Amino acid sequence: MDHDIELLNEIYRNAELSKDILGRLIKICKDATFRCVMASQFAEYHAILLEAEERIAGMGEAPDAYNMVLRRPIYCGMYLNARIDSTSSHLAEMLVQGSAMGLVEVARALNKFDEAEKSTRALAERLRTAEEANIRQLLGFV
């Protein structure tokens, strides 16, 4: 059960951070087509986040949110990059880099918590698949 909680928390943090960043970039982006792509990705992360949160609550725990101290440099870098260049191409490049990091984190968590239940691992695989699909989709805007 500890492996399940830990893996679910990794999934939750990954989806939470990705959703938050997309929400902020959607407000900055001027390209309606690219905003729709980001909104679709936002919705997928939100669904994964809710499922992880529900499973964690079902185990009598509260989700372990991404630490605000760790978020601050990410947000500062994101805003600085977006102010320098807010084109769809540049925002897509930033998101590809973020999704690649998320992909590595979920793969690392799957390897680390290999004793987690099949359903928990399936949710992690769903996140991994979403990250891979997002990268492919975003590369069309780079």
N, CA, C and O of each residue as an XYZ file, in Angstrom:
568
protein
N       0.818     -1.194      0.000
C       0.000      0.000      0.000
C       0.864      1.260      0.000
O       0.489      2.258     -0.616
N       2.014      1.234      0.681
C       2.905      2.390      0.681
C       3.360      2.723     -0.735
O       3.457      3.892     -1.107
N       3.637      1.686     -1.520
C       4.057      1.909     -2.903
C       2.941      2.582     -3.693
O       3.203      3.436     -4.539
N       1.703      2.201     -3.418
C       0.569      2.807     -4.116
C       0.431      4.282     -3.755
O       0.263      5.122     -4.639
N       0.501      4.602     -2.472
C       0.394      5.997     -2.036
C       1.522      6.821     -2.647
O       1.290      7.919     -3.153
N       2.731      6.296     -2.599
C       3.877      7.038     -3.129
C       3.741      7.262     -4.638
O       3.986      8.366     -5.124
N       3.357      6.233     -5.370
C       3.195      6.376     -6.817
C       2.044      7.323     -7.132
O       2.158      8.154     -8.033
N       0.942      7.209     -6.403
C      -0.189      8.115     -6.626
C       0.190      9.566     -6.324
O      -0.261     10.479     -7.016
N       1.003      9.780     -5.313
C       1.467     11.138     -5.019
C       2.371     11.671     -6.123
O       2.302     12.852     -6.462
N       3.213     10.818     -6.683
C       4.046     11.240     -7.816
C       3.171     11.630     -9.004
O       3.412     12.647     -9.654
N       2.161     10.821     -9.281
C       1.225     11.107    -10.368
C       0.518     12.430    -10.090
O       0.417     13.286    -10.968
N       0.035     12.586     -8.873
C      -0.696     13.803     -8.479
C       0.174     15.043     -8.672
O      -0.261     16.015     -9.290
N       1.402     15.015     -8.145
C       2.292     16.178     -8.247
C       2.607     16.508     -9.702
O       2.597     17.674    -10.095
N       2.885     15.484    -10.495
C       3.207     15.687    -11.908
C       2.032     16.346    -12.625
O       2.204     17.349    -13.316
N       0.837     15.780    -12.458
C      -0.349     16.312    -13.137
C      -0.706     17.702    -12.621
O      -1.121     18.564    -13.395
N      -0.548     17.920    -11.328
C      -0.869     19.214    -10.730
C       0.024     20.320    -11.295
O      -0.466     21.378    -11.691
N       1.324     20.073    -11.331
C       2.262     21.067    -11.843
C       2.009     21.330    -13.327
O       1.994     22.482    -13.761
N       1.810     20.270    -14.100
C       1.575     20.424    -15.538
C       0.297     21.214    -15.801
O       0.270     22.095    -16.661
N      -0.736     20.901    -15.073
C      -2.025     21.593    -15.222
C      -1.870     23.069    -14.861
O      -2.381     23.939    -15.568
N      -1.182     23.347    -13.787
C      -0.997     24.721    -13.335
C      -0.217     25.539    -14.363
O      -0.589     26.671    -14.674
N       0.858     24.967    -14.885
C       1.667     25.669    -15.879
C       0.858     25.917    -17.149
O       0.893     27.015    -17.704
N       0.136     24.907    -17.606
C      -0.698     25.099    -18.798
C      -1.733     26.195    -18.568
O      -1.957     27.023    -19.451
N      -2.360     26.214    -17.412
C      -3.341     27.250    -17.101
C      -2.742     28.645    -17.187
O      -3.390     29.576    -17.664
N      -1.523     28.787    -16.733
C      -0.849     30.089    -16.780
C      -0.453     30.457    -18.209
O      -0.577     31.615    -18.609
N       0.024     29.473    -18.982
C       0.440     29.764    -20.355
C      -0.752     30.016    -21.278
O      -0.638     30.783    -22.235
N      -1.871     29.394    -21.009
C      -3.078     29.646    -21.808
C      -3.444     31.125    -21.736
O      -3.878     31.700    -22.735
N      -3.278     31.742    -20.580
C      -3.599     33.158    -20.404
C      -2.643     34.068    -21.174
O      -3.013     35.176    -21.562
N      -1.427     33.603    -21.390
C      -0.408     34.404    -22.069
C      -0.503     34.266    -23.594
O      -0.242     35.221    -24.326
N      -0.871     33.100    -24.054
C      -0.837     32.766    -25.481
C      -1.874     33.564    -26.281
O      -3.022     33.707    -25.860
N      -1.458     34.073    -27.424
C      -2.340     34.849    -28.289
C      -2.919     34.016    -29.436
O      -3.868     34.450    -30.089
N      -2.377     32.857    -29.685
C      -2.787     31.983    -30.788
C      -3.941     31.078    -30.328
O      -3.758     30.202    -29.483
N      -5.124     31.308    -30.897
C      -6.323     30.570    -30.476
C      -6.189     29.067    -30.717
O      -6.639     28.271    -29.893
N      -5.583     28.674    -31.823
C      -5.406     27.246    -32.133
C      -4.520     26.581    -31.086
O      -4.820     25.487    -30.607
N      -3.439     27.246    -30.741
C      -2.523     26.679    -29.753
C      -3.157     26.681    -28.361
O      -2.922     25.763    -27.576
N      -3.953     27.697    -28.049
C      -4.663     27.710    -26.761
C      -5.594     26.504    -26.651
O      -5.730     25.922    -25.575
N      -6.238     26.126    -27.762
C      -7.125     24.945    -27.757
C      -6.335     23.672    -27.477
O      -6.793     22.799    -26.739
N      -5.158     23.571    -28.063
C      -4.297     22.410    -27.817
C      -3.914     22.360    -26.338
O      -3.984     21.305    -25.707
N      -3.513     23.491    -25.800
C      -3.133     23.534    -24.389
C      -4.337     23.233    -23.492
O      -4.190     22.562    -22.470
N      -5.505     23.712    -23.857
C      -6.712     23.451    -23.066
C      -7.040     21.959    -23.042
O      -7.465     21.426    -22.017
N      -6.844     21.298    -24.162
C      -7.077     19.856    -24.229
C      -6.100     19.102    -23.321
O      -6.488     18.170    -22.617
N      -4.844     19.513    -23.345
C      -3.849     18.891    -22.480
C      -4.165     19.186    -21.007
O      -4.019     18.317    -20.149
N      -4.593     20.407    -20.730
C      -4.994     20.804    -19.383
C      -6.092     19.875    -18.864
O      -6.041     19.418    -17.722
N      -7.086     19.600    -19.715
C      -8.212     18.744    -19.324
C      -7.746     17.322    -19.004
O      -8.244     16.709    -18.061
N      -6.799     16.795    -19.777
C      -6.286     15.441    -19.521
C      -5.527     15.393    -18.196
O      -5.718     14.469    -17.405
N      -4.667     16.387    -17.952
C      -3.954     16.435    -16.673
C      -4.935     16.562    -15.514
O      -4.751     15.943    -14.466
N      -5.984     17.371    -15.708
C      -6.984     17.555    -14.655
C      -7.677     16.228    -14.336
O      -7.885     15.903    -13.167
N      -8.031     15.467    -15.364
C      -8.692     14.173    -15.148
C      -7.775     13.203    -14.403
O      -8.223     12.493    -13.503
N      -6.514     13.173    -14.769
C      -5.544     12.295    -14.105
C      -5.356     12.731    -12.655
O      -5.309     11.895    -11.753
N      -5.247     14.040    -12.433
C      -5.091     14.586    -11.097
C      -6.278     14.204    -10.216
O      -6.094     13.778     -9.076
N      -7.487     14.354    -10.739
C      -8.685     14.014     -9.957
C      -8.732     12.532     -9.621
O      -9.103     12.158     -8.508
N      -8.358     11.685    -10.576
C      -8.365     10.247    -10.309
C      -7.332      9.885     -9.234
O      -7.615      9.088     -8.340
N      -6.139     10.472     -9.326
C      -5.116     10.209     -8.310
C      -5.586     10.709     -6.948
O      -5.417     10.023     -5.940
N      -6.171     11.896     -6.916
C      -6.662     12.464     -5.667
C      -7.755     11.586     -5.051
O      -7.768     11.364     -3.840
N      -8.652     11.097     -5.872
C      -9.736     10.228     -5.401
C      -9.187      8.926     -4.829
O      -9.642      8.463     -3.783
N      -8.215      8.338     -5.510
C      -7.625      7.085     -5.011
C      -6.876      7.294     -3.704
O      -6.941      6.460     -2.801
N      -6.162      8.412     -3.608
C      -5.431      8.717     -2.369
C      -6.420      8.896     -1.223
O      -6.211      8.373     -0.129
N      -7.496      9.636     -1.477
C      -8.524      9.854     -0.449
C      -9.168      8.528     -0.052
O      -9.499      8.330      1.117
N      -9.348      7.628     -1.001
C      -9.912      6.314     -0.726
C      -9.038      5.476      0.181
O      -9.509      4.520      0.797
N      -7.757      5.833      0.268
C      -6.823      5.133      1.153
C      -6.684      5.863      2.490
O      -5.844      5.517      3.321
N      -7.532      6.887      2.676
C      -7.511      7.613      3.936
C      -6.393      8.626      4.059
O      -6.049      9.034      5.168
N      -5.825      9.038      2.948
C      -4.718      9.999      2.950
C      -5.120     11.261      2.207
O      -6.148     11.293      1.531
N      -4.304     12.303      2.336
C      -4.469     13.533      1.557
C      -3.327     13.588      0.550
O      -2.217     13.149      0.853
N      -3.582     14.121     -0.642
C      -2.508     14.191     -1.637
C      -1.354     15.069     -1.156
O      -1.552     16.053     -0.443
N      -0.175     14.696     -1.555
C       1.045     15.429     -1.233
C       1.317     16.381     -2.394
O       1.910     15.990     -3.400
N       0.880     17.637     -2.252
C       1.011     18.619     -3.334
C       2.473     18.982     -3.580
O       3.335     18.795     -2.722
N       2.723     19.507     -4.776
C       4.061     19.961     -5.162
C       4.445     21.144     -4.284
O       3.674     22.098     -4.179
N       5.575     21.110     -3.672
C       6.059     22.119     -2.747
C       6.154     23.496     -3.415
O       6.761     23.632     -4.477
N       5.551     24.517     -2.789
C       5.574     25.875     -3.353
C       6.989     26.416     -3.485
O       7.282     27.151     -4.428
N       7.857     26.072     -2.570
C       9.246     26.542     -2.645
C       9.910     26.004     -3.910
O      10.697     26.704     -4.547
N       9.593     24.759     -4.274
C      10.158     24.174     -5.483
C       9.491     24.730     -6.742
O      10.106     24.754     -7.808
N       8.245     25.174     -6.626
C       7.522     25.727     -7.773
C       8.028     27.102     -8.180
O       8.063     27.424     -9.367
N       8.415     27.902     -7.219
C       8.773     29.293     -7.483
C       9.802     29.447     -8.606
O       9.563     30.234     -9.523
N      10.927     28.741     -8.582
C      11.887     28.900     -9.688
C      11.308     28.458    -11.039
O      11.638     29.026    -12.080
N      10.452     27.451    -11.009
C       9.815     26.986    -12.253
C       8.949     28.101    -12.817
O       9.020     28.400    -14.009
N       8.135     28.713    -11.976
C       7.246     29.793    -12.421
C       8.036     31.015    -12.886
O       7.701     31.628    -13.899
N       9.076     31.362    -12.147
C       9.898     32.520    -12.540
C      10.521     32.292    -13.910
O      10.498     33.177    -14.766
N      11.074     31.110    -14.114
C      11.659     30.780    -15.417
C      10.625     30.790    -16.527
O      10.888     31.268    -17.630
N       9.447     30.262    -16.229
C       8.376     30.219    -17.226
C       7.965     31.631    -17.625
O       7.863     31.934    -18.813
N       7.729     32.494    -16.644
C       7.301     33.859    -16.946
C       8.387     34.639    -17.679
O       8.094     35.382    -18.616
N       9.622     34.475    -17.263
C      10.724     35.167    -17.934
C      10.814     34.717    -19.391
O      10.913     35.549    -20.293
N      10.780     33.413    -19.622
C      10.830     32.884    -20.983
C       9.659     33.367    -21.818
O       9.833     33.721    -22.984
N       8.478     33.386    -21.240
C       7.280     33.803    -21.974
C       7.304     35.299    -22.273
O       6.788     35.725    -23.306
N       7.892     36.101    -21.390
C       7.990     37.545    -21.651
C       9.003     37.838    -22.743
O       8.827     38.775    -23.522
N      10.050     37.053    -22.804
C      11.058     37.235    -23.846
C      10.481     36.858    -25.203
O      10.700     37.555    -26.193
N       9.741     35.752    -25.244
C       9.167     35.266    -26.504
C       7.869     34.519    -26.201
O       7.894     33.413    -25.660
N       6.751     35.119    -26.548
C       5.457     34.496    -26.255
C       4.816     33.881    -27.497
O       3.605     33.660    -27.528
N       5.631     33.604    -28.526
C       5.086     32.960    -29.722
C       4.685     31.527    -29.403
O       5.196     30.918    -28.464
N       3.769     31.004    -30.194
C       3.332     29.618    -30.008
C       4.514     28.660    -30.101
O       4.596     27.682    -29.357
N       5.412     28.948    -31.008
C       6.581     28.085    -31.201
C       7.412     28.005    -29.925
O       7.817     26.920    -29.506
N       7.659     29.146    -29.320
C       8.481     29.157    -28.112
C       7.744     28.518    -26.931
O       8.332     27.761    -26.159
N       6.453     28.831    -26.799
C       5.676     28.219    -25.712
C       5.621     26.700    -25.887
O       5.709     25.956    -24.910
N       5.474     26.245    -27.131
C       5.458     24.804    -27.404
C       6.798     24.182    -27.021
O       6.838     23.094    -26.447
N       7.881     24.861    -27.334
C       9.212     24.355    -26.975
C       9.347     24.228    -25.462
O       9.876     23.234    -24.965
N       8.875     25.225    -24.734
C       8.920     25.176    -23.267
C       8.106     23.990    -22.748
O       8.542     23.275    -21.846
N       6.920     23.788    -23.327
C       6.059     22.693    -22.876
C       6.634     21.325    -23.231
O       6.467     20.366    -22.478
N       7.310     21.232    -24.372
C       7.971     19.970    -24.733
C       9.024     19.626    -23.682
O       9.124     18.482    -23.239
N       9.801     20.623    -23.292
C      10.824     20.386    -22.266
C      10.185     19.954    -20.946
O      10.681     19.043    -20.283
N       9.093     20.602    -20.571
C       8.400     20.231    -19.336
C       7.806     18.840    -19.404
O       7.896     18.074    -18.445
N       7.196     18.508    -20.539
C       6.621     17.163    -20.692
C       7.709     16.103    -20.695
O       7.506     15.003    -20.182
N       8.864     16.425    -21.269
C       9.983     15.468    -21.256
C      10.442     15.215    -19.817
O      10.735     14.079    -19.445
N      10.502     16.272    -19.020
C      10.875     16.091    -17.611
C       9.809     15.291    -16.880
O      10.134     14.435    -16.058
N       8.542     15.560    -17.169
C       7.461     14.805    -16.560
C       7.502     13.342    -16.942
O       7.223     12.464    -16.125
N       7.853     13.087    -18.191
C       7.978     11.714    -18.693
C       9.074     10.961    -17.935
O       8.899      9.802    -17.561
N      10.185     11.623    -17.720
C      11.283     11.012    -16.962
C      10.842     10.743    -15.519
O      11.131      9.682    -14.965
N      10.148     11.702    -14.919
C       9.706     11.536    -13.527
C       8.727     10.384    -13.366
O       8.828      9.617    -12.408
N       7.777     10.250    -14.295
C       6.809      9.155    -14.172
C       7.488      7.811    -14.435
O       7.143      6.815    -13.799
N       8.437      7.767    -15.355
C       9.177      6.525    -15.603
C       9.997      6.133    -14.378
O      10.049      4.961    -14.005
N      10.631      7.115    -13.762
C      11.412      6.870    -12.547
C      10.501      6.348    -11.430
O      10.866      5.417    -10.712
N       9.329      6.946    -11.289
C       8.388      6.522    -10.240
C       7.882      5.105    -10.510
O       7.749      4.311     -9.580
N       7.601      4.784    -11.763
C       7.159      3.426    -12.103
C       8.232      2.399    -11.751
O       7.920      1.315    -11.259
N       9.476      2.736    -11.998
C      10.573      1.823    -11.662
C      10.777      1.717    -10.151
O      11.040      0.636     -9.625
N      10.654      2.835     -9.471
C      10.895      2.861     -8.030
C       9.793      2.141     -7.250
O      10.071      1.449     -6.270
N       8.555      2.305     -7.685
C       7.422      1.726     -6.970
C       6.819      0.582     -7.780
O       5.620      0.555     -8.057
N       7.671     -0.347     -8.147
C       7.256     -1.456     -9.018
C       6.326     -2.452     -8.339
O       5.751     -3.314     -9.004
N       6.173     -2.345     -7.019
C       5.271     -3.245     -6.304
C       3.866     -2.659     -6.129
O       3.018     -3.254     -5.463
N       3.626     -1.489     -6.732
C       2.293     -0.868     -6.640
C       1.278     -1.732     -7.378
O       1.626     -2.496     -8.279
N       0.022     -1.596     -6.979
C      -1.047     -2.374     -7.597
C      -1.171     -2.054     -9.086
O      -0.771     -0.992     -9.562
N      -1.743     -3.020     -9.792
C      -1.896     -2.902    -11.237
C      -2.690     -1.645    -11.626
O      -2.331     -0.962    -12.585
N      -3.753     -1.339    -10.895
C      -4.588     -0.173    -11.227
C      -3.826      1.140    -11.016
O      -4.016      2.096    -11.768
N      -2.974      1.185    -10.003
C      -2.164      2.379     -9.750
C      -1.131      2.544    -10.853
O      -0.906      3.649    -11.348
N      -0.505      1.437    -11.231
C       0.481      1.484    -12.316
C      -0.201      1.871    -13.639
O       0.406      2.540    -14.476
N      -1.445      1.456    -13.824
C      -2.179      1.804    -15.050
C      -2.408      3.318    -15.124
O      -2.341      3.903    -16.205
N      -2.677      3.947    -13.984
C      -2.851      5.393    -13.979
C      -1.529      6.088    -14.301
O      -1.512      7.089    -15.018
N      -0.434      5.566    -13.779
C       0.888      6.123    -14.103
C       1.181      5.955    -15.593
O       1.734      6.855    -16.226
N       0.814      4.815    -16.144
C       1.006      4.585    -17.583
C       0.141      5.545    -18.398
O       0.550      6.006    -19.464
N      -1.050      5.840    -17.894
C      -1.921      6.816    -18.577
C      -1.239      8.177    -18.613
O      -1.279      8.867    -19.632
N      -0.614      8.564    -17.507
C       0.119      9.827    -17.465
C       1.300      9.786    -18.430
O       1.554     10.756    -19.145
N       2.018      8.674    -18.453
C       3.156      8.536    -19.364
C       2.691      8.670    -20.818
O       3.318      9.373    -21.609
N       1.611      8.008    -21.160
C       1.062      8.067    -22.515
C       0.638      9.494    -22.855
O       0.866      9.962    -23.970
N       0.026     10.180    -21.899
C      -0.386     11.572    -22.116
C       0.829     12.462    -22.376
O       0.806     13.305    -23.272
N       1.885     12.271    -21.591
C       3.110     13.066    -21.786
C       3.689     12.833    -23.180
O       4.078     13.780    -23.864
N       3.742     11.580    -23.593
C       4.278     11.253    -24.918
C       3.413     11.868    -26.022
O       3.944     12.425    -26.983
N       2.097     11.772    -25.892
C       1.184     12.338    -26.887
C       1.312     13.859    -26.925
O       1.270     14.463    -27.997
N       1.466     14.469    -25.766
C       1.621     15.925    -25.717
C       2.883     16.365    -26.443
O       2.869     17.345    -27.188
N       3.955     15.651    -26.227
C       5.212     16.000    -26.904
C       5.034     15.920    -28.417
O       5.425     16.835    -29.142
N       4.440     14.820    -28.894
C       4.218     14.692    -30.337
C       3.366     15.842    -30.871
O       3.667     16.419    -31.916
N       2.306     16.165    -30.145
C       1.401     17.230    -30.579
C       2.105     18.599    -30.548
O       1.950     19.397    -31.472
N       2.856     18.857    -29.511
C       3.539     20.144    -29.375
C       4.634     20.335    -30.412
O       4.885     21.456    -30.854
N       5.279     19.258    -30.798
C       6.350     19.367    -31.794
C       5.825     19.926    -33.122
O       6.596     20.480    -33.905
N       4.540     19.786    -33.374
C       3.934     20.366    -34.571
C       3.887     21.889    -34.545
O       3.655     22.519    -35.577
N       4.104     22.484    -33.381
C       4.075     23.942    -33.248
C       5.466     24.551    -33.132
O       5.616     25.770    -33.213
N       6.483     23.719    -32.943
C       7.852     24.225    -32.731
C       8.434     24.790    -33.988
O       9.574     25.256    -33.986
